[in-house]
Amino acid sequence: MSDDASDPGTDPTSNSDANDPQTAIDSQSDRRREQLDDRVFEHSAGDEQEGIPFVGAGPGNPRLLTVAGKELLEEADLVVHAGSLVNSELLDEYCSHADLVNSVGKDLEELIPLMRDAYEEGRNVVRLHSGDPAIYGAALEQMDALEHEGVPTYFVPGVTSAFAASATLRTQLTLNEVSNHVAFTRPQGKTLEPEEDHISEFVEMGDVTTCIYLGTHAVRDTMDRLLEDGADPETPVAVIYHASWPDEDVLVGSIADIAEKVEEAGYRASALVVIGDAVTGAGYERSYLYGDWANRGSSSGSGADSSESESGSGSGSGPDESTDDSEASSD
């Protein structure tokens, strides 16, 4: 049992509002803030742990499921999954032995008791989210509600669709002298007020690759707003429908014309929108990572300091900045 769940204050029998998920969320959030400095991080991502794992299924292709996720699904007795957002081939391949529950249409008041009761009965329960559960997954509210009821939980990362999209486009989200930043965002909608929509700000920065989740239905509005805000109409845009799925489709255009292409294709959901010069990969400069930066300005051009170093960044940082873009992770 986790530290949070073991406290008497989180015992459902001691709180008349314990069955209210928002009460549980507020309680766990307060405790998280209070205990942040004292928390002991006993596990790293991928470690075997007790409790209900919240597993990222990846972008769609079952081969992009992590090893940890595969092992947990193969041992599961109950898998609560995100409906059509999870490829049915993945469920067939790794979950055919388990009871499957589609979470679509169910609220927390249904999901939390379902998972709690199964776990307390000794069953192996897996909560399966599409992509990575830490990116627009609403996972933490479920985890907090379960922890409040004494059920430990933990994250198992997955490959988010932005990374599958970059593989499909055969480009990097960060490129030296082109894009030094990546923004994961969404358009204004149910959870965002207009003033909280920062897409125009990201695009205006110029050296940002902007990845828009949950925004296929709003491509026209998004592009119109970008143009109104002064964005370059020729800025490259790609829309990747069902990244890594068998029916994957890619539309490439610009801020000026991508909306028309999306409307012609009839896509209203399940696509990622990527904006920025990294879409085409044009104009990038050789990075320091595999460059001879150690000898730049040296008259000898050789010596011990000229050995290849992994400390440079693939997005323009010098030898004194120790970054490894290949280890960066999200979704």
C-alpha positions as CSV (number, residue, x, y, z in Angstrom):
1,M,0.0,0.0,0.0
2,S,1.3,3.4,-0.9
3,D,2.2,6.1,1.7
4,D,-0.8,8.2,0.6
5,A,-3.3,5.3,0.9
6,S,-2.0,4.1,4.2
7,D,-2.9,7.2,6.1
8,P,-6.1,6.9,8.2
9,G,-7.3,10.2,6.6
10,T,-7.7,8.3,3.3
11,D,-9.6,5.4,4.7
12,P,-13.0,5.4,3.0
13,T,-14.7,4.4,6.2
14,S,-13.5,7.6,7.9
15,N,-14.8,10.0,5.2
16,S,-18.5,10.2,4.4
17,D,-17.6,11.7,1.0
18,A,-15.2,8.9,0.1
19,N,-17.3,7.8,-2.8
20,D,-17.1,11.2,-4.4
21,P,-14.2,11.1,-6.8
22,Q,-13.7,14.9,-6.6
23,T,-13.2,14.7,-2.8
24,A,-10.7,11.9,-3.3
25,I,-8.9,14.0,-6.0
26,D,-8.8,17.1,-3.7
27,S,-7.6,15.1,-0.8
28,Q,-4.7,13.4,-2.7
29,S,-3.7,16.7,-4.3
30,D,-3.4,18.4,-1.0
31,R,-1.4,15.5,0.4
32,R,0.9,15.5,-2.7
33,R,1.7,19.2,-2.2
34,E,2.3,18.8,1.5
35,Q,4.5,15.7,1.1
36,L,6.4,16.6,-2.0
37,D,9.7,17.5,-0.3
38,D,9.5,14.3,1.8
39,R,8.4,11.8,-0.8
40,V,10.6,8.8,-1.4
41,F,10.7,7.8,-5.0
42,E,11.3,4.1,-4.6
43,H,10.6,3.1,-8.1
44,S,11.7,4.1,-11.6
45,A,9.5,3.8,-14.7
46,G,9.3,0.2,-15.8
47,D,10.0,-1.3,-12.4
48,E,7.7,-4.1,-11.1
49,Q,5.4,-2.6,-8.5
50,E,2.3,-3.5,-6.5
51,G,-1.0,-2.0,-7.4
52,I,-2.9,-1.1,-10.6
53,P,-0.7,0.0,-13.4
54,F,-1.9,2.7,-15.8
55,V,-0.3,1.5,-19.0
56,G,0.3,3.5,-22.2
57,A,-0.8,1.3,-25.1
58,G,1.2,3.4,-27.6
59,P,-0.1,5.2,-30.7
60,G,-1.7,2.2,-32.3
61,N,0.7,-0.4,-33.8
62,P,0.9,-3.3,-31.3
63,R,4.7,-3.5,-31.9
64,L,5.1,0.0,-30.3
65,L,3.7,-1.3,-27.0
66,T,6.6,-1.3,-24.4
67,V,8.0,-4.5,-23.0
68,A,6.7,-3.6,-19.5
69,G,3.2,-2.9,-20.9
70,K,3.2,-6.2,-22.8
71,E,4.2,-8.2,-19.7
72,L,1.5,-6.6,-17.6
73,L,-1.2,-7.2,-20.2
74,E,-0.2,-10.8,-20.6
75,E,-0.6,-11.3,-16.8
76,A,-3.8,-9.3,-16.5
77,D,-7.1,-10.7,-15.3
78,L,-9.0,-7.5,-16.0
79,V,-8.1,-4.8,-18.6
80,V,-10.1,-1.6,-18.5
81,H,-9.3,0.0,-21.9
82,A,-10.0,3.2,-23.8
83,G,-12.3,1.7,-26.4
84,S,-11.6,2.4,-30.0
85,L,-8.6,4.6,-29.1
86,V,-6.8,1.3,-28.4
87,N,-6.1,-0.9,-31.5
88,S,-8.2,-4.0,-31.3
89,E,-5.3,-6.0,-32.7
90,L,-3.4,-5.2,-29.5
91,L,-6.2,-6.4,-27.3
92,D,-6.6,-9.6,-29.4
93,E,-2.8,-10.3,-29.2
94,Y,-2.1,-9.6,-25.6
95,C,-5.5,-9.6,-23.7
96,S,-7.5,-12.4,-25.1
97,H,-7.3,-14.3,-21.8
98,A,-8.5,-11.3,-19.7
99,D,-11.9,-9.8,-19.0
100,L,-12.1,-6.6,-21.1
101,V,-14.1,-3.5,-20.0
102,N,-14.5,-0.5,-22.3
103,S,-14.2,2.7,-20.3
104,V,-15.9,4.8,-22.9
105,G,-19.2,6.2,-21.5
106,K,-18.4,5.3,-17.9
107,D,-17.7,7.9,-15.3
108,L,-15.4,7.7,-12.3
109,E,-18.3,6.6,-10.1
110,E,-18.4,3.4,-12.2
111,L,-14.8,2.9,-13.0
112,I,-13.2,3.3,-9.5
113,P,-15.4,0.7,-7.7
114,L,-14.9,-1.7,-10.6
115,M,-11.1,-1.5,-10.5
116,R,-11.0,-1.3,-6.7
117,D,-13.2,-4.4,-6.2
118,A,-11.3,-6.5,-8.7
119,Y,-8.0,-5.5,-7.2
120,E,-9.2,-6.3,-3.7
121,E,-10.4,-9.7,-4.9
122,G,-6.7,-10.5,-5.8
123,R,-7.1,-10.0,-9.6
124,N,-4.4,-8.4,-11.7
125,V,-6.0,-5.2,-13.0
126,V,-4.5,-3.1,-15.8
127,R,-5.9,0.3,-16.8
128,L,-5.0,0.7,-20.5
129,H,-4.8,4.2,-22.0
130,S,-4.0,5.1,-25.6
131,G,-0.6,6.7,-26.3
132,D,1.0,7.8,-23.0
133,P,-1.3,8.2,-20.1
134,A,0.5,11.3,-19.0
135,I,-0.5,13.2,-22.1
136,Y,-4.2,14.3,-22.0
137,G,-5.1,10.9,-20.5
138,A,-7.1,12.0,-17.4
139,A,-5.2,9.3,-15.6
140,L,-4.2,11.0,-12.4
141,E,-7.7,11.7,-11.3
142,Q,-8.4,7.9,-11.5
143,M,-5.2,7.1,-9.7
144,D,-5.9,9.6,-6.9
145,A,-9.4,8.2,-6.5
146,L,-8.0,4.7,-6.2
147,E,-5.2,5.7,-3.8
148,H,-7.8,7.4,-1.7
149,E,-9.6,4.1,-1.4
150,G,-6.4,2.3,-0.4
151,V,-5.4,0.9,-3.9
152,P,-1.8,1.7,-5.0
153,T,-1.3,2.8,-8.6
154,Y,1.6,3.6,-10.9
155,F,2.4,4.8,-14.4
156,V,3.8,2.7,-17.2
157,P,4.8,5.1,-20.0
158,G,3.8,4.6,-23.6
159,V,4.8,6.0,-27.0
160,T,2.7,9.1,-27.6
161,S,1.3,9.8,-31.1
162,A,3.7,12.8,-31.7
163,F,6.6,10.4,-31.7
164,A,4.9,8.0,-34.1
165,A,4.1,10.9,-36.3
166,S,7.7,12.1,-36.4
167,A,8.7,8.6,-37.4
168,T,6.1,8.6,-40.2
169,L,7.2,12.0,-41.4
170,R,10.8,10.8,-41.2
171,T,11.9,13.9,-39.4
172,Q,12.8,15.1,-35.9
173,L,10.7,17.3,-33.7
174,T,13.8,19.2,-32.8
175,L,16.3,20.2,-35.5
176,N,19.4,22.3,-35.2
177,E,18.7,25.9,-36.3
178,V,15.1,25.0,-37.1
179,S,13.3,23.9,-33.9
180,N,14.8,24.0,-30.4
181,H,11.5,23.5,-28.7
182,V,8.5,21.2,-28.8
183,A,5.0,22.1,-27.6
184,F,2.3,19.5,-26.8
185,T,-1.0,21.4,-26.8
186,R,-4.7,21.3,-27.7
187,P,-7.1,23.9,-29.1
188,Q,-9.7,25.6,-27.0
189,G,-12.6,23.4,-26.2
190,K,-14.3,21.8,-23.3
191,T,-11.4,22.3,-20.9
192,L,-9.8,25.5,-22.4
193,E,-11.1,29.1,-22.4
194,P,-10.1,31.1,-25.5
195,E,-7.4,33.0,-23.5
196,E,-5.9,29.7,-22.4
197,D,-5.3,28.6,-26.0
198,H,-1.6,29.3,-26.7
199,I,-1.2,27.8,-30.2
200,S,-0.6,31.2,-31.8
201,E,2.1,32.0,-29.3
202,F,3.9,28.8,-29.9
203,V,3.8,29.2,-33.7
204,E,4.9,32.8,-33.5
205,M,8.0,31.8,-31.6
206,G,9.3,30.3,-34.9
207,D,11.6,27.7,-33.5
208,V,8.9,25.6,-32.0
209,T,7.4,22.4,-33.3
210,T,3.8,22.5,-32.2
211,C,2.0,19.2,-31.8
212,I,-1.8,19.6,-31.4
213,Y,-3.7,16.8,-29.8
214,L,-7.5,16.5,-29.8
215,G,-7.8,19.1,-32.5
216,T,-8.7,17.4,-35.7
217,H,-12.3,18.8,-35.6
218,A,-10.9,22.3,-35.1
219,V,-8.3,22.5,-37.8
220,R,-10.2,25.1,-39.8
221,D,-10.7,27.4,-36.7
222,T,-7.1,26.9,-35.6
223,M,-5.6,27.8,-39.0
224,D,-7.9,30.8,-39.4
225,R,-6.9,32.1,-36.0
226,L,-3.2,31.6,-36.8
227,L,-3.6,33.6,-39.9
228,E,-5.6,36.3,-38.1
229,D,-2.7,36.5,-35.5
230,G,-0.2,37.0,-38.3
231,A,1.4,33.6,-38.8
232,D,3.2,33.0,-42.0
233,P,0.7,31.2,-44.3
234,E,3.4,29.1,-45.8
235,T,4.4,27.5,-42.5
236,P,4.4,23.7,-43.0
237,V,1.7,21.7,-41.4
238,A,1.2,17.9,-41.3
239,V,-1.9,16.1,-40.2
240,I,-1.3,12.5,-39.3
241,Y,-4.5,10.4,-39.0
242,H,-4.2,7.2,-36.9
243,A,-0.4,7.4,-36.6
244,S,1.1,3.9,-36.9
245,W,-2.3,2.2,-37.4
246,P,-2.9,0.1,-40.6
247,D,-5.1,2.9,-42.0
248,E,-2.6,5.7,-41.2
249,D,-2.9,8.7,-43.6
250,V,-0.7,11.8,-43.8
251,L,-1.8,15.2,-45.2
252,V,1.0,17.7,-45.7
253,G,0.4,21.4,-46.5
254,S,0.6,24.8,-44.9
255,I,-1.3,27.0,-42.5
256,A,-3.0,28.4,-45.6
257,D,-4.3,25.2,-47.2
258,I,-4.2,22.3,-44.7
259,A,-7.8,22.9,-43.5
260,E,-9.2,22.3,-46.9
261,K,-7.2,19.1,-47.3
262,V,-8.5,17.8,-43.9
263,E,-12.1,18.6,-44.8
264,E,-11.7,16.9,-48.2
265,A,-10.4,13.8,-46.4
266,G,-13.3,13.9,-44.0
267,Y,-11.2,13.6,-40.8
268,R,-12.9,14.9,-37.6
269,A,-11.0,13.0,-34.9
270,S,-8.0,10.7,-34.2
271,A,-5.4,12.8,-36.0
272,L,-2.4,14.8,-34.7
273,V,-1.6,18.2,-36.2
274,V,2.1,19.2,-36.4
275,I,3.0,22.8,-37.2
276,G,6.5,24.1,-37.9
277,D,9.5,23.9,-40.2
278,A,10.5,20.6,-38.7
279,V,7.6,19.0,-40.6
280,T,9.7,19.2,-43.8
281,G,13.1,19.0,-42.1
282,A,14.4,21.7,-44.5
283,G,17.1,24.1,-43.6
284,Y,18.6,22.4,-40.6
285,E,22.3,22.7,-39.8
286,R,24.8,20.0,-38.8
287,S,24.6,19.6,-35.0
288,Y,27.5,19.6,-32.5
289,L,26.6,16.1,-31.4
290,Y,28.7,14.3,-34.0
291,G,30.7,17.3,-35.1
292,D,34.3,18.1,-34.6
293,W,33.5,21.0,-32.2
294,A,36.4,20.1,-29.9
295,N,38.9,21.3,-32.5
296,R,37.0,24.2,-34.0
297,G,39.5,27.1,-33.9
298,S,42.4,24.7,-33.1
299,S,45.4,25.0,-35.3
300,S,46.4,21.4,-34.8
301,G,43.1,19.8,-35.8
302,S,44.0,16.7,-33.8
303,G,44.7,15.5,-30.3
304,A,43.0,13.8,-27.4
305,D,40.3,16.4,-27.2
306,S,39.1,15.6,-30.7
307,S,37.4,12.3,-29.7
308,E,33.7,12.0,-30.3
309,S,31.5,13.2,-27.5
310,E,27.9,12.5,-26.7
311,S,27.5,15.6,-24.6
312,G,26.4,18.0,-27.4
313,S,22.8,18.5,-28.2
314,G,21.3,17.7,-31.5
315,S,19.6,21.0,-31.4
316,G,22.4,23.4,-31.4
317,S,23.9,23.3,-27.8
318,G,27.6,23.4,-27.4
319,P,30.0,21.0,-25.7
320,D,29.4,22.4,-22.2
321,E,25.7,21.7,-22.3
322,S,25.2,18.1,-21.4
323,T,21.9,17.0,-23.0
324,D,20.8,13.9,-24.8
325,D,17.8,14.5,-27.0
326,S,17.5,10.7,-27.6
327,E,16.5,10.2,-24.0
328,A,13.8,12.9,-24.0
329,S,10.4,11.5,-23.3
330,S,6.8,12.8,-23.1
331,D,3.1,11.3,-23.6
